[in-house]
Amino acid sequence: MVSENQLADLCDDNGFLNDPRNWSDDIAQAFAAQDGIVLTDAHWEVLSLLRDYFTAFGDSPANRALVNFTKQQIGPEKGNSLYLMGLFPGSPARVGSRIAGLPKPKNCL
């Protein structure tokens, strides 16, 4: 498991990884724990989609882009705001991107 100090050393001032290449399952679990989230298969599925989006487009998605990408990749039952908010409360794009080891989406405060 990654300690809080190790995690802090890898992050920028907003709590996102400085380098997405440093991401690992342990880091994802540490970020999730900070947000009070226990990662399930459903979370890992969306985290994988977030990383695929980043690979394809070179950036983290905004919420609307995440919903649309999820809908395209795995269907409308999961590609909707309510489903994603249930997994990543607050801002699925921001919270999910952080846990997925990606940069903060540009439109997020």
Secondary structure by P-SEA (a helix, b strand, c coil): cccaaaaaaaccccccccccccccaaaaaaaaaaacccccaaaaaaaaaaaaaaaaccccccaaaaaaaaaaccccccccaaaaaaaccccaaaaaaaaaccccccccc
